[in-house]
Amino acid sequence: MNYKRPESVLVMIYDHQGQVLVLQRKDDPEFWQSVTGTIEADELPIETAIREVLEETGIDIVTSGYDLVDTRVINQYQIRPEWRYKYPPGEFTNTEYVFSVCVDSALPLTLTEHLAHLWITPEQAQHKVWSQSNKDAIARHFSIVVPSEQPQ
């Protein structure tokens, strides 16, 4: 089996009106997210970000002249137990490099790995996305104050 490398990118896509693009995963319809993807052996994180945005949405950052921003944020998080089989045995932690890009939301998207997409406010997006690192990327970009979560 070809295991995934435990290094990935997250690309938070937004438009000039301040709407955030969120995508609904095919393999887990309750899981909404920004563009994400595994860094391949011969890639730099920024190259992965460009490739994944093109593969998952059809948006060609380079041809369109969009400014992909390396936020200089690097997250480490536990790989979801239901996805660990995709990684080498004993790998439990993923390293994620965060990027952002402003695009024209009027352009059509070509979804390949997702069921649906929404352009929503940053506050809505922050509540819609599943992962904490995705929530944090949205909050950081739009300067949203995140209330600390209370144990229930």
C-alpha positions as CSV (number, residue, x, y, z in Angstrom):
1,M,0.0,0.0,0.0
2,N,1.2,3.5,-0.8
3,Y,0.9,5.4,2.5
4,K,0.2,9.1,2.7
5,R,2.9,11.3,4.0
6,P,1.9,12.9,7.3
7,E,2.5,16.4,5.9
8,S,-0.3,18.4,4.3
9,V,-1.5,21.9,3.3
10,L,-4.7,23.8,4.1
11,V,-5.7,26.5,1.7
12,M,-8.4,28.9,2.9
13,I,-10.1,30.4,-0.1
14,Y,-12.1,33.6,0.1
15,D,-13.5,36.2,-2.3
16,H,-13.4,40.0,-2.5
17,Q,-16.7,40.3,-0.6
18,G,-15.2,38.4,2.3
19,Q,-17.0,35.1,1.7
20,V,-15.2,31.9,2.5
21,L,-15.4,28.8,0.3
22,V,-16.2,25.6,2.2
23,L,-16.3,22.1,0.7
24,Q,-18.3,19.1,1.7
25,R,-16.3,15.8,1.6
26,K,-17.6,12.9,-0.4
27,D,-16.2,10.3,2.1
28,D,-17.8,12.1,5.1
29,P,-20.7,14.4,4.2
30,E,-20.7,15.8,7.8
31,F,-17.2,17.1,7.2
32,W,-16.8,20.5,5.7
33,Q,-13.4,22.0,5.0
34,S,-11.2,24.3,3.0
35,V,-9.0,22.8,0.3
36,T,-6.5,20.3,1.9
37,G,-4.0,17.8,0.5
38,T,-1.0,15.7,1.2
39,I,2.5,17.0,0.2
40,E,4.0,14.7,-2.3
41,A,7.7,13.6,-1.9
42,D,9.0,16.0,-4.5
43,E,6.9,19.0,-3.6
44,L,7.3,22.1,-1.5
45,P,4.2,23.1,0.5
46,I,3.4,26.0,-1.8
47,E,3.5,23.7,-4.8
48,T,1.1,21.3,-3.1
49,A,-1.2,24.2,-2.3
50,I,-1.3,25.3,-6.0
51,R,-1.9,21.7,-7.1
52,E,-4.6,20.9,-4.6
53,V,-6.6,24.0,-5.3
54,L,-6.5,23.2,-9.0
55,E,-7.4,19.5,-8.5
56,E,-10.2,20.1,-6.0
57,T,-11.8,23.2,-7.4
58,G,-10.5,23.8,-10.9
59,I,-9.1,27.2,-9.9
60,D,-5.7,27.7,-11.5
61,I,-3.9,30.1,-9.1
62,V,-0.9,30.6,-11.4
63,T,-2.8,31.2,-14.7
64,S,-5.3,33.4,-13.0
65,G,-2.6,35.5,-11.4
66,Y,-4.0,35.0,-7.9
67,D,-1.7,35.8,-4.9
68,L,-1.3,32.7,-2.9
69,V,-0.2,33.7,0.6
70,D,1.9,31.5,2.9
71,T,0.5,32.5,6.3
72,R,3.6,31.0,8.0
73,V,1.3,29.0,10.2
74,I,2.3,25.4,10.7
75,N,-0.1,23.2,12.7
76,Q,0.4,19.8,14.2
77,Y,-2.6,17.7,15.0
78,Q,-3.7,14.1,15.7
79,I,-4.8,12.2,12.6
80,R,-8.4,11.1,12.9
81,P,-8.5,7.5,14.0
82,E,-10.7,6.5,11.0
83,W,-8.1,7.8,8.6
84,R,-4.9,6.4,10.3
85,Y,-4.9,3.4,7.9
86,K,-3.9,5.7,5.1
87,Y,-0.6,6.6,6.9
88,P,2.4,4.5,7.8
89,P,2.0,2.3,10.9
90,G,2.7,4.3,14.1
91,E,2.0,7.7,12.5
92,F,-0.5,9.6,14.6
93,T,0.4,13.2,14.0
94,N,0.1,15.3,10.8
95,T,2.0,18.6,10.1
96,E,-0.1,21.1,8.2
97,Y,1.1,24.3,6.3
98,V,-1.6,27.0,6.0
99,F,-2.1,29.2,3.0
100,S,-4.8,31.6,1.8
101,V,-5.9,33.0,-1.5
102,C,-8.5,35.6,-2.7
103,V,-10.4,34.5,-5.9
104,D,-13.3,35.5,-8.0
105,S,-16.3,33.6,-6.5
106,A,-18.3,34.2,-9.7
107,L,-16.2,31.8,-11.6
108,P,-17.6,28.2,-11.8
109,L,-15.9,25.5,-9.7
110,T,-15.1,22.0,-10.8
111,L,-15.4,19.8,-7.7
112,T,-13.6,16.4,-7.9
113,E,-13.3,15.3,-4.3
114,H,-16.3,17.0,-2.8
115,L,-20.1,16.8,-3.0
116,A,-20.9,20.5,-2.6
117,H,-19.5,23.9,-1.9
118,L,-20.8,27.0,-0.2
119,W,-19.6,30.7,-0.2
120,I,-20.5,31.8,3.3
121,T,-19.5,34.5,5.8
122,P,-16.3,33.9,7.9
123,E,-18.4,33.4,11.0
124,Q,-20.6,30.8,9.3
125,A,-17.5,29.1,7.8
126,Q,-15.8,28.9,11.1
127,H,-18.8,27.1,12.6
128,K,-19.3,24.9,9.5
129,V,-15.7,23.5,9.1
130,W,-14.8,20.4,11.0
131,S,-11.2,20.8,12.0
132,Q,-9.9,23.1,14.6
133,S,-6.9,24.2,12.4
134,N,-9.4,25.2,9.7
135,K,-11.5,27.2,12.2
136,D,-8.3,28.9,13.4
137,A,-7.2,29.7,9.9
138,I,-10.5,31.5,9.2
139,A,-10.5,33.3,12.5
140,R,-6.9,34.4,12.1
141,H,-7.4,35.7,8.6
142,F,-10.6,37.6,9.4
143,S,-9.6,38.6,13.0
144,I,-12.5,36.8,14.5
145,V,-12.4,36.5,18.3
146,V,-12.8,32.9,19.1
147,P,-14.5,32.2,22.5
148,S,-12.8,29.5,24.4
149,E,-14.8,26.3,24.3
150,Q,-16.4,25.2,27.5
151,P,-16.3,21.5,28.5
152,Q,-19.8,20.0,28.5
